[in-house]
Amino acid sequence: MKTNRRQFLILGAAAATAARLGPTFVARTGGRRILTLVYDKGLGMMRAVDRLIP
């Protein structure tokens, strides 16, 4: 799947929205969310990885 800049920005905005809404979920589970940017060779661009640390 070839992702262009517009799709990447939309995915980033969706991740930011999830990160904003996530603290209520994290407060219930007692963990921390870690958002990391990684370079994906398959996509040829950076992507966000969101992890839940208990």
Residue pairs with C-beta under 8 A, 6 or more apart in sequence:
1 43
3 11
3 43
3 45
8 45
8 47
11 47
11 48
12 48
15 35
15 48
15 50
18 50
19 33
19 35
19 50
22 33
22 50
23 33
26 32
26 33
26 52
29 52
29 54
30 54
31 52
31 53
31 54
32 52
32 53
33 50
33 51
33 52
33 53
34 50
34 51
34 52
34 53
35 48
35 49
35 50
36 48
36 49
36 50
36 51
37 46
37 47
37 48
37 49
38 46
38 47
38 49
39 45
39 46
40 46
40 47
